[in-house]
Amino acid sequence: LTFVEKDFPEPVWSWAFDPTLPTNRRVSVPYNKSTSLTTVIDYFLLSPNISIEEVKTVDTDFQFSDHQAVRLQARLNPNNPDQSTLINLP
């Protein structure tokens, strides 16, 4: 999150990402797990009524693309906590 203003978003919002695996790679040369430049560039921005259950990068070892999918499981939190709803993305 190096290019996001420090005061964005408001404190009640939150970022969700998986720091354990890269989500993007350089494409100027064929992918090599030990030498290719990789980074995490995929994030979710969650409003205050959403809480994170799990966020996980899908490790495909960049076989299909220069990106790896990121799976988010979150909970919608309406005003009544007894009515929360579990959602899965993607």
C-alpha positions in Angstrom: 0.0 0.0 0.0 2.8 2.4 -0.8 0.9 4.6 -3.2 -2.2 5.1 -1.0 -2.5 8.3 1.0 -1.9 7.8 4.7 -5.2 9.3 5.7 -7.2 7.1 3.2 -9.5 5.5 4.0 -11.1 6.6 7.2 -10.0 4.6 10.2 -13.2 2.6 10.4 -12.4 1.1 6.9 -9.9 -1.7 6.6 -7.6 -3.3 4.0 -7.5 -7.0 3.4 -4.7 -8.9 1.6 -2.6 -12.0 1.9 1.1 -11.1 2.5 2.2 -14.7 2.4 2.2 -15.1 -1.4 2.8 -12.7 -4.3 -0.2 -11.8 -6.6 1.7 -10.3 -9.5 4.9 -11.1 -11.5 7.0 -9.3 -14.1 6.3 -10.6 -17.6 9.4 -9.4 -19.4 11.1 -12.8 -19.0 9.7 -16.3 -18.5 8.7 -17.0 -14.9 11.3 -18.6 -12.6 10.2 -19.1 -9.0 13.7 -18.3 -7.6 14.6 -15.3 -9.8 11.4 -13.6 -11.1 10.4 -10.3 -9.5 7.0 -10.7 -7.7 4.9 -8.5 -5.5 1.6 -8.2 -3.8 -0.7 -5.7 -5.6 -4.2 -7.1 -5.0 -6.1 -5.7 -2.1 -9.7 -5.5 -0.9 -11.0 -2.3 0.8 -13.7 -3.2 3.3 -16.3 -0.8 4.6 -17.1 -0.8 8.4 -20.1 -3.2 8.0 -17.9 -6.0 6.6 -15.5 -8.1 8.7 -12.8 -10.4 7.3 -13.2 -14.1 7.9 -10.3 -15.1 5.6 -8.2 -13.7 2.7 -6.0 -16.1 0.8 -4.0 -16.0 -2.4 -4.6 -18.9 -4.7 -1.2 -20.4 -5.4 -1.1 -21.3 -9.1 2.7 -20.7 -9.4 1.8 -18.2 -12.2 0.9 -21.0 -14.6 -2.0 -19.2 -16.3 -1.4 -15.5 -15.9 0.9 -12.8 -14.5 -1.6 -12.6 -11.6 -2.7 -15.0 -8.9 -6.3 -14.8 -7.7 -7.1 -13.7 -4.2 -10.0 -15.3 -2.3 -11.9 -13.3 0.3 -14.4 -14.7 2.8 -16.1 -11.9 4.7 -19.2 -11.3 6.8 -21.7 -8.6 6.2 -22.5 -7.0 9.6 -25.9 -5.2 9.5 -27.1 -3.2 12.5 -28.4 -6.4 14.1 -25.4 -8.8 14.6 -27.8 -11.8 14.7 -28.5 -11.2 11.0 -24.9 -11.3 9.7 -24.4 -13.0 6.3 -21.3 -14.9 5.2 -20.0 -14.1 1.7 -17.3 -15.6 -0.5 -15.4 -13.7 -3.3 -14.5 -14.8 -6.0 
